[in-house]
Amino acid sequence: MKAKPALIFLTVIGLFLCSCEKGQAITEEPEIPQEPQTPQEPTIDTIHYLALGDSYTIGHSVSYRSRFPVQLVEQLRASFSDSLYFPEPDIVARTGWTTGNLLSAISNNDTLRSNYQLVSLLIGVNNQYQRQDFGIYEAQFPELLSRAISLAGGDSSRVIVLSIPDYAFTPFGQSRPNPSLISEELDHYNAYNRQIAESRGVAYFDITPVSRKGLEQPALVATDGLHPSGLMYAQWVELLKEYVRRVL
């Protein structure tokens, strides 16, 4: 009969140990699985583009997406989607600007970068339209080109110059007293800006022949009867894009 207390004691101890083991199993915190590491996006270069000009650059009478600088960027995005990033272009241009207006705008703009990967320059039609002395263009266009090269980090291969379109081949131009004189004077301007561009090692694109299709192909002219349509701008981009792809 004396063995019974010992048996009871051992039984109680066994039950206590069992309950502790069961309690540990219940209260043990489950292991939290680690979230898989998300691979970082590959770092790609950013290409900043600055377009300098007048109404032909700002895209007077067309939508934002139809402007030639914007169309060019969209083409480049498609070509370099995995390797280069293209933000929207910076555009310094306004309808009616002459070379003098553009020089002032650049000088007074403190938001411009100093190392654009691409800079385009198209200016001069308003010098001709406003009957300014050609000597003004002779003095100011080279200065503008120097500014453009400087804004491209001093790399002339990253600058492109476009010829001045011929507005004589538009309904507005045909309403002027002497459309043929317009063409003659613009040829003079373009011969000069081409000479200056090539002497600086800057690529020159003659888009004037495209503009001279405006009467035979009315769709190339915007609804205002003067400026290029988005369709004409697309043809300019076709002329530019291969060179730009090579230099980027």
C-alpha distance (Angstrom), angle and dihedral (degrees) to the residues before:
residue distance angle dihedral
M1 . . .
K2 3.83 . .
A3 3.83 90.5 .
K4 3.78 93.6 65.1
P5 3.82 97.6 77.6
A6 3.81 89.8 52.3
L7 3.78 90.7 50.2
I8 3.79 91.3 49.5
F9 3.81 90.6 48.7
L10 3.80 92.9 51.9
T11 3.78 91.0 46.9
V12 3.80 91.7 52.5
I13 3.82 91.8 48.0
G14 3.82 90.3 50.2
L15 3.77 92.0 51.1
F16 3.83 91.1 48.0
L17 3.80 92.5 51.6
C18 3.79 90.4 47.6
S19 3.76 91.9 51.6
C20 3.82 90.8 49.6
E21 3.79 92.1 51.9
K22 3.77 90.7 48.0
G23 3.81 90.6 47.2
Q24 3.79 91.1 52.3
A25 3.79 90.7 52.5
I26 3.80 91.4 51.9
T27 3.79 98.7 44.1
E28 3.82 97.7 41.2
E29 3.87 108.8 116.3
P30 3.80 112.6 -119.3
E31 3.80 117.0 -117.1
I32 3.82 110.5 -101.3
P33 3.79 110.9 -136.4
Q34 3.80 114.5 -125.5
E35 3.80 115.6 -114.4
P36 3.78 112.0 -115.7
Q37 3.79 113.2 -102.5
T38 3.79 111.9 -105.8
P39 3.81 109.2 -131.5
Q40 3.79 112.6 -119.2
E41 3.76 118.3 -110.2
P42 3.80 110.4 -102.5
T43 3.78 112.3 -102.4
I44 3.80 111.0 -115.6
D45 3.77 131.2 -175.9
T46 3.78 120.1 -99.6
I47 3.80 118.6 -133.2
H48 3.79 114.7 -151.2
Y49 3.81 116.8 -162.8
L50 3.80 126.3 -163.7
A51 3.82 120.2 -165.1
L52 3.82 116.5 -162.6
G53 3.78 123.1 -169.4
D54 3.78 148.5 74.3
S55 3.81 136.5 -78.5
Y56 3.81 91.2 -36.1
T57 3.81 89.6 60.3
I58 3.80 98.1 39.6
G59 3.80 88.7 50.5
H60 3.79 100.4 -123.3
S61 3.84 109.9 -152.2
V62 3.82 95.9 11.5
S63 3.79 132.3 89.5
Y64 3.79 121.9 -94.1
R65 3.81 91.8 -104.6
S66 3.80 91.0 52.3
R67 3.80 95.3 58.4
F68 3.77 111.2 111.7
P69 3.85 95.6 -122.8
V70 3.80 90.2 52.9
Q71 3.81 93.0 45.4
L72 3.80 89.0 50.2
V73 3.80 92.2 52.4
E74 3.80 91.2 49.7
Q75 3.81 90.6 52.2
L76 3.80 90.5 49.9
R77 3.79 91.9 48.5
A78 3.78 89.0 56.2
S79 3.81 91.4 49.6
F80 3.81 97.4 46.3
S81 3.80 102.7 28.2
D82 3.82 93.4 136.1
S83 3.78 100.4 37.5
L84 3.81 111.6 32.2
Y85 3.79 135.2 38.8
F86 3.82 119.5 -142.8
P87 3.81 118.8 -166.2
E88 3.79 118.9 -165.8
P89 3.81 111.7 -67.8
D90 3.78 122.1 -100.0
I91 3.81 106.9 -121.3
V92 3.80 123.1 -162.7
A93 3.80 103.4 -178.7
R94 3.77 141.0 109.4
T95 3.77 137.4 -175.8
G96 3.80 111.0 -92.1
W97 3.78 97.5 19.7
T98 3.79 119.7 148.2
T99 3.80 125.9 -163.7
G100 3.80 88.4 -88.7
N101 3.80 92.8 53.0
L102 3.78 91.5 49.9
L103 3.80 92.7 49.0
S104 3.80 90.1 52.6
A105 3.80 92.4 47.1
I106 3.80 92.1 52.7
S107 3.80 92.2 46.8
N108 3.80 92.1 50.5
N109 3.81 96.6 45.2
D110 3.80 110.9 93.5
T111 3.81 94.7 175.2
L112 3.80 96.8 71.6
R113 3.79 119.3 112.0
S114 3.80 122.0 -124.8
N115 3.78 96.9 -139.3
Y116 3.80 111.7 46.2
Q117 3.79 113.2 169.2
L118 3.81 89.7 -142.3
V119 3.81 133.2 23.1
S120 3.81 126.0 178.8
L121 3.80 126.0 -164.8
L122 3.81 126.3 -163.5
I123 3.80 116.2 160.4
G124 3.79 142.2 135.5
V125 3.78 111.6 73.1
N126 3.80 92.6 104.3
N127 3.79 91.8 49.8
Q128 3.80 86.2 59.3
Y129 3.81 96.0 39.5
Q130 3.80 93.0 49.9
R131 3.79 90.2 49.7
Q132 3.79 93.1 -120.9
D133 3.77 117.8 172.1
F134 3.79 109.0 -90.2
G135 3.79 88.9 -129.5
I136 3.81 88.7 72.5
Y137 3.79 90.4 59.9
E138 3.80 90.7 44.9
A139 3.79 89.5 56.3
Q140 3.79 100.8 38.5
F141 3.79 104.9 38.6
P142 3.84 93.6 63.7
E143 3.80 88.8 48.5
L144 3.80 90.7 51.5
L145 3.77 90.8 49.6
S146 3.80 90.2 51.2
R147 3.80 89.0 52.1
A148 3.80 90.6 49.3
I149 3.80 91.9 51.7
S150 3.80 90.5 47.8
L151 3.81 90.6 51.1
A152 3.81 87.8 52.6
G153 3.79 89.4 59.7
G154 3.80 91.8 -97.4
D155 3.81 93.3 -62.3
S156 3.82 108.8 130.1
S157 3.81 91.7 -170.2
R158 3.81 88.0 68.9
V159 3.80 93.0 58.0
I160 3.80 125.2 83.1
V161 3.80 128.3 -169.9
L162 3.80 121.8 -155.3
S163 3.78 122.9 -156.4
I164 3.80 120.0 -117.1
P165 3.83 113.6 -93.9
D166 3.80 117.6 -120.8
Y167 3.79 108.5 -116.6
A168 3.81 90.7 -174.4
F169 3.81 85.3 86.3
T170 3.80 93.7 64.5
P171 3.81 131.8 81.3
F172 3.80 88.6 -105.5
G173 3.79 92.4 50.8
Q174 3.77 91.5 49.4
S175 3.79 89.2 55.6
R176 3.80 91.1 59.8
P177 3.82 119.3 98.6
N178 3.82 95.4 -110.7
P179 3.83 116.5 17.5
S180 3.80 93.1 173.1
L181 3.81 89.9 58.4
I182 3.81 89.5 54.6
S183 3.80 89.7 56.3
E184 3.79 92.2 46.2
E185 3.79 93.5 51.0
L186 3.79 93.9 45.4
D187 3.79 89.5 51.2
H188 3.81 86.9 56.3
Y189 3.80 91.6 51.1
N190 3.78 92.0 47.0
A191 3.79 94.3 48.4
Y192 3.78 87.8 55.9
N193 3.81 98.8 45.3
R194 3.79 89.7 46.9
Q195 3.79 91.6 52.2
I196 3.80 92.2 50.1
A197 3.81 93.6 45.8
E198 3.78 94.3 49.9
S199 3.80 92.3 45.9
R200 3.82 88.2 57.8
G201 3.80 94.5 47.2
V202 3.80 92.2 -108.8
A203 3.82 121.0 146.4
Y204 3.80 112.5 -112.6
F205 3.80 124.8 -154.7
D206 3.78 120.1 -163.1
I207 3.79 104.8 -150.1
T208 3.81 93.1 158.5
P209 3.83 94.7 96.3
V210 3.81 89.1 58.0
S211 3.80 90.3 52.5
R212 3.80 89.9 52.5
K213 3.81 90.0 66.0
G214 3.79 90.2 68.0
L215 3.80 96.2 104.2
E216 3.78 97.7 44.7
Q217 3.82 91.9 41.8
P218 3.82 106.4 37.0
A219 3.81 91.8 -179.1
L220 3.80 87.6 73.2
V221 3.81 90.2 66.9
A222 3.81 123.4 74.2
T223 3.78 121.9 -119.8
D224 3.82 91.2 -95.1
G225 3.81 89.0 69.7
L226 3.80 92.8 -124.4
H227 3.78 116.7 60.1
P228 3.82 129.8 62.6
S229 3.78 119.8 -87.6
G230 3.78 123.2 -131.1
L231 3.79 87.2 -98.4
M232 3.80 92.2 59.3
Y233 3.78 90.7 45.9
A234 3.80 88.8 53.6
Q235 3.80 89.0 56.7
W236 3.79 90.1 52.1
V237 3.79 89.6 52.6
E238 3.80 90.2 52.7
L239 3.81 88.1 58.7
L240 3.80 93.8 47.6
K241 3.77 106.8 39.1
E242 3.81 102.2 74.7
Y243 3.79 93.0 54.0
V244 3.79 92.1 45.3
R245 3.80 91.7 50.3
R246 3.80 90.1 54.2
V247 3.80 96.2 51.9
L248 3.81 97.8 45.4
